[in-house]
Amino acid sequence: MALMSGGIKWQRADLVYGLLGAVFGFAGFTLMLHSLTRGHAGVNYAIFRSSFAFSAGSAIVILDEALYINKIIGIMLACLAIALFFYDRNHLSVVRRSLLMAFAAMLIAAAFQMIIKLSTRVFSSPISYILLMNLFFFGFVVVYALIARNFRFPRTTFVLAPANGVMMALATFFYVTALQKGELSTVMPIIQLSFTFTAILAAIFLKDRISTRQIFGIICAGIAIIAMGAI
């Protein structure tokens, strides 16, 4: 894709932000996975998803992004959608260490989002930057796997990984392009609501059950996207 879009062009800014993006992306993702081994997915994932509140706030303060009433309403509805989707009264008692790891992962994810936004101001091109960041990320994964001595790949990995890789590449491209063209405080809340569409598709194709609380969460997410898009 990089070659088809005009070739790979890297400059010093790509190296700096590519490395920083890979460091924070890898750290946040790894911490989140470790938090799930000790805590409840619904609670921890909701905390992780809330990272946009910190990155959006930082963008408003640091990058002087405008704060409209539409944006305030959209962010509040996005937070409500996350709470409705992942709140489970049976999982209120969780391991404290797990919660701390999820909270740390959330803060790191917020920093990662800010780094991506800052990189859009100086990188050579979205495709070249994404390629470089993922090369750094791949290096961290290999080193981590060597240290952990865990290089086992289940058979399903080879079946699902190619399709997942294509979708992740496309999602990352649209993610970076959206941040390049729009404000972080507007884009990130919309991106973080993607789980609602996953739930709808799962209900249609996998016959997963959607609770009344989650239906209200989907409605809040839809209104949040409309509110943010009206800015």
N, C-alpha and C positions, 0 to 999 in steps of 0.2 A: 504494500500500500504506500509506503514511504517513497519507493522508487517511482511508482506510477503518479504520485502527486508532485513530482518535480525534483526528486532526489533528496538525499539526506544532507542537511546543512546544520552544522553545530558551531556554536561560538562559546565564549567563556560563560555567559549567562546560562546557557543550556546545561553546561557541566555543573555549575553551582546549584541551580534549582533542581536539576535532574537528580543530583545526589541527595539534596535535602528532601525532595519529595519521596525518594526511595527509602531513606532512613525513617522518616515519620510514617510513611505508609506501611512499611514492614513492621515497625514497632507497634503501631496501633492495631494492626491486624493480628499480630502474634499475641499481644496482651488480651485482645478480645477472645481469641480461641482458648487461651489458658483460663480465662474467667469462666467460660462455659463448662469447663471440666469440673468445676466446684460449685457453681451456682445454677440458678434457673434461667433457661434461655429467654423466656418472656421478659423477666425483669432486667437482665443484663443487656439484652438486645435493645430494649427501650432506652436504657441509659446511653448506649452507644449511638443510637439514632438521634439522640438529642444534641449531638455535637454541633448541628447547624445553628442552634441558639447562640452558642459561644462564638462560632466563626462569623455569623451574621452581625452579632453585637460588636465584634472586633472590627469588622469591615466598616461599620457605621462610625466607630470612634477613630480608628486609625486611617482608613481610606476616605473618610468624609463622605460616605455614601448617604444619600438622602433617606430620611425616615418619614414616610407618608403613613397616613392612617390605614390605607390599604395594606401596607406592608406589616404594620403592627397586628392587624386583624388576621392576616394570612399566617404569620408566625405563631400567634396564639392558637389558631385552629389546627395548625400542623402539630403543635405540642399536644393538643387535646386528642388528635387522631392517634398519635403514638400511644398515649396513655390508655385510650379506649381499646386499642388493638392488643396491647401487651400486658395490661393490668390483669393480674390473677390473684384473687384473695387467698387462694390456697398456697401461694408462693411468696407470701409477705416475709416469712422467716427464711433468710438466706445467709450463706456464709459471708461474714464481714470481709474476709480477705478477697473473696470473689467480687464483691461490690466495689472494693477499692481498685481492683484490677480493671473492672469495667469502666469505672469513672476515669482512671488514668488513660485507658484506651480512648475514651470519648474526648478528653482534652487533647490528646495527641492527634486524633482525627480532625479536630477543629483546627489545629495548627497546620495539618496537612492541607486542608482546604484553603487556608490563607496562603500557603506557599504556592499552590497551584494558581490561585488568583494573581499573586505577584508575578509569577513566571509568565503569565499571559501578556504582560506589559513589555517583556524583553526577549522572549525566546524567538528562535529563527522561524519555526513553524510548529503547529500543533503535532503533526505526525512525527517530525524529527525529535521533538521534545519527549513525546510519549515513548518512542523507541528507546531513547537514551535512559529515561527514568526506569523503564522496565528491564533494561540490561543491568543497571545497578541493583534493582530489586531481585533479579534472578541470581546475581552474585551473592547477595545476602542470604537468600534461601538455600543455596548450595552450601555455604559456610555453616549455616545453622544446622542443616541436615547432617553435615559431617561431624560437627561437635556433638549433636544429639545421637549420632550413629543410627539414624532412622532414614533409610532409603528404600523402604518397602512400598511397592505400588500394587494395590489390588487390581484385579482384572477389569473391574468397572471403570477404573481410572482411564484406561486406554480407550474405552468406549465413549465416555462422556467428556473427557478432557478436550478433544479437538473442537467440538461444538461449543463448549464453555469458553474456550480460548477465543474463538471468533466473536462470540457475543460480548465477552469482556473487552476485547479490542475495540469493537464498535461503541460500546457503552463509554469507555474511557475517552474515545475521540469526541463523542457528543458532549461528554462531561467537560472536557477542557475547552471545546469550542464554545459551549454555552457560557462558561466563565470568562472567555475572551471577549464575548460580545455583550454580556449582561453583568449586572451587579451581583456580587457574592451573596449579599443579604436577600436578594430576590431568587437567585438560581438555586442555592443550596436547600432551602426549605422544600422546594418543588422536587428536587432530586431525591431527597430523603423520604419522600412519600411513595416511592416506587413499590414498597411492600404491599400497598393496598391493591395495586394492579396484579401483583403476584397472587394475592388471596383470591381475587376475582377469577383469574385464569385457572387457579387450582380448583375452585368450586365448579368451573365449567368442564374442565378436561379430566380432573382427578376425582371429582365428586366430593371434594372436601366440604365439611359443614362450616358455614359462616354464622356466628352467633349474632344476636340482636345488637350486642355491644359493638361488634366489629362492623356491622352495617352502619351504625351511627358514625364509627370511625371513618369508613369510606366516604360517607356524606360530608363529614368535616374536612377530609382531605380534598374532596372535589371543590368545595367552597373555598378552601385555602388556595388552591391552584388558580381558581378564577379571580380571587382577590389579588393575588400576587401578579397575575397577568394583566390586571387592569391598571397597573401603575404606569 
